[in-house]
């Protein structure tokens, strides 16, 4: 099987995707993990690490909610001060 060319549209798209954050359409806030597409996200939410995080969230939801709220407040105030 031939190697992919460096300048093909597929190769360029893969390099762009691998660079970092793209659209946050498929993002798991609990695990702080971004997935490239719906299939990756579905695989992630069935993964052992995600299920472990979900069980921790169920044990103490107030802790996570207060953490997210304080993060939001801090970032929101920082954004407003610009």
Secondary structure, 3 states (H helix, E strand, C coil): CCCCCCCCHHHHHHHHHHHCCCCCCCEECCCCEECCCHHHHHHHHCCHHHHHHHHHHHHCHHHHHHHHHHHHHHHHHHHHCC
